């Protein structure tokens, strides 16, 4: 009998949560706001507890779930009417690259690093940082990229030779070069101290170099 109770509760709560998610609208996981994510996690946790504690009345779970859904719907409505409220709840998009220049302060504010940037570039089939005019980190965590008009496509990808002032020797080996060659080439271009270089890559005979913000 206990097992049947658990099974029926699981089926009922599955239907309830499915209905709630449909009520909240169709959005991809990567597009969920912080508020959506918190509500979904709390509802999921409550459902699990309701199934585990099968002796408790279902209303002890359905009432707080209904309250959370109401909060989410009201907040979504207010967000449509008030920009300040929406920015307070969801934050604002952050420009990570502007006119081809990386904004390190913006990256630090968002706790966003170069590995995240390169990963999302590859996902969008953007091969080189200097092909990007603007890159905007959206409130959902996705990266919107506006490429330069003269964007080039070829078979290589951006490999960072210097990240935050540190040389990546494994990437130098991949292009059959040494640290001495890198230092020499950077010096030619006026970068005498590698520790002051935030990001440096080399591809197709071209360097992309970004100095640390002062």
C-alpha positions in Angstrom: 0.0 0.0 0.0 2.8 2.4 0.8 4.5 1.8 -2.5 1.2 2.6 -4.3 0.9 5.8 -2.4 4.4 6.8 -3.4 3.8 5.9 -7.0 0.5 7.8 -7.2 2.1 10.8 -5.5 5.0 10.8 -7.9 2.6 10.7 -10.9 0.4 13.4 -9.5 3.3 15.7 -8.7 4.8 15.1 -12.1 1.6 16.3 -13.8 1.4 19.3 -11.4 5.0 20.4 -12.1 4.6 19.8 -15.8 1.5 22.0 -15.8 3.4 24.7 -13.8 6.3 24.7 -16.2 3.9 25.1 -19.1 2.2 27.9 -17.3 5.5 29.7 -16.8 6.2 29.7 -20.5 8.6 27.9 -22.9 12.2 28.8 -22.3 15.4 26.9 -22.8 17.4 26.0 -19.6 20.2 28.5 -20.6 17.6 31.3 -20.9 16.2 30.9 -17.4 16.5 33.9 -15.1 17.8 33.6 -11.6 14.3 33.9 -10.2 13.0 31.1 -12.6 15.9 28.9 -11.5 15.3 29.4 -7.8 11.6 28.7 -8.2 12.2 25.6 -10.2 14.8 24.2 -7.7 12.5 24.9 -4.8 9.5 23.3 -6.5 11.6 20.2 -7.3 12.9 19.9 -3.8 9.3 20.2 -2.4 8.1 17.5 -4.8 10.9 15.1 -3.7 10.1 15.7 0.0 6.4 15.1 -0.7 7.2 11.8 -2.3 9.6 10.7 0.5 7.3 11.8 3.3 4.2 10.1 2.0 2.5 10.3 5.4 2.2 14.1 5.2 -0.9 15.6 3.5 -0.3 16.7 -0.1 -1.6 20.1 0.7 1.5 20.8 2.8 3.4 20.7 -0.6 0.8 22.1 -3.0 0.2 25.3 -0.9 3.9 26.5 -0.9 4.3 25.5 -4.5 1.2 27.6 -5.4 2.8 30.5 -3.5 6.0 30.2 -5.4 4.2 30.1 -8.7 2.2 33.2 -7.7 5.4 35.0 -6.8 7.1 34.0 -10.1 4.1 35.2 -12.2 3.8 38.5 -10.3 7.5 39.1 -10.6 7.4 38.3 -14.3 4.6 40.8 -14.8 6.3 43.5 -12.8 9.5 42.8 -14.9 7.6 43.6 -18.0 6.5 46.9 -16.6 9.6 48.0 -14.8 13.1 48.0 -16.2 14.7 48.7 -12.8 12.9 45.8 -11.2 14.0 43.5 -14.1 17.6 44.6 -13.8 17.5 44.1 -10.0 16.1 40.6 -10.3 17.9 39.4 -13.5 20.9 41.8 -13.7 22.0 43.6 -16.9 23.8 42.3 -20.0 27.6 43.0 -19.8 29.7 44.0 -22.8 32.7 41.7 -22.7 34.3 42.8 -26.0 33.8 46.3 -27.4 35.2 47.3 -30.8 37.6 44.3 -30.6 38.9 45.3 -27.1 38.4 42.9 -24.2 36.9 44.5 -21.1 38.6 42.7 -18.2 36.8 44.7 -15.5 33.5 43.5 -16.9 34.8 40.0 -17.0 35.8 40.2 -13.3 32.5 41.7 -12.3 30.7 38.7 -13.8 33.4 36.2 -12.7 33.8 35.3 -16.3 37.1 34.0 -17.6 38.9 33.5 -20.9 38.2 29.8 -20.9 34.4 30.6 -20.7 34.9 33.1 -23.6 36.7 30.7 -25.8 34.2 27.9 -25.1 31.3 30.0 -26.1 33.2 31.3 -29.1 33.7 27.7 -30.3 30.0 27.0 -29.8 29.1 29.9 -32.1 31.8 28.9 -34.7 33.7 32.1 -34.0 37.3 31.1 -34.7 39.3 34.3 -33.7 38.8 36.9 -31.1 39.8 39.6 -33.5 36.8 38.7 -35.7 34.5 40.0 -33.0 33.3 43.6 -32.9 31.1 43.2 -29.8 30.5 40.3 -27.4 27.7 40.6 -24.9 27.3 38.4 -21.9 23.5 38.1 -21.5 21.7 37.7 -18.2 21.0 34.1 -19.0 24.8 33.4 -19.2 24.8 33.0 -23.0 27.2 35.0 -25.2 25.8 37.2 -28.0 28.5 37.9 -30.6 28.4 40.6 -33.3 31.3 39.8 -35.8 33.2 42.3 -37.8 32.1 42.8 -41.3 35.5 41.5 -42.7 35.3 38.3 -40.6 37.4 35.6 -42.0 36.9 31.8 -41.8 39.5 29.2 -42.0 40.4 25.9 -40.4 42.2 27.2 -37.2 41.0 28.2 -33.8 42.2 30.8 -31.3 44.8 29.3 -29.1 45.9 31.5 -26.2 49.6 31.8 -25.9 49.4 34.2 -22.9 46.6 34.3 -20.4 46.7 36.8 -17.5 50.4 37.3 -18.0 51.3 33.5 -18.0 52.7 31.7 -21.0 50.9 28.6 -22.2 53.7 26.4 -23.4 51.5 23.6 -24.6 49.9 26.0 -27.1 53.3 27.2 -28.2 54.3 23.6 -28.9 51.1 23.2 -31.0 52.3 25.9 -33.3 55.9 24.7 -33.2 57.3 27.8 -31.4 59.1 28.6 -28.2 58.8 31.1 -25.3 61.9 32.9 -26.6 60.2 33.4 -30.0 57.1 34.7 -28.3 59.0 37.2 -26.1 60.9 38.4 -29.2 57.7 38.9 -31.2 55.9 40.7 -28.3 59.0 42.9 -27.8 58.9 43.9 -31.5 55.3 45.0 -31.0 56.1 47.1 -27.9 55.1 44.5 -25.2 58.3 44.1 -23.2 56.7 42.6 -20.1 54.6 39.4 -20.6 53.1 39.9 -17.1 51.3 43.0 -18.4 49.7 41.0 -21.3 46.2 39.9 -20.5 45.6 37.8 -23.6 47.7 36.9 -26.6 47.0 34.5 -29.5 48.7 33.8 -32.9 47.1 32.4 -36.0 47.5 32.7 -39.7 50.6 34.9 -39.1 48.6 37.4 -37.1 48.9 38.3 -33.4 46.0 39.4 -31.3 47.3 41.1 -28.1 45.3 42.6 -25.3 47.0 44.5 -22.5 45.9 44.3 -18.9 43.7 47.2 -17.8 45.7 49.8 -15.8 
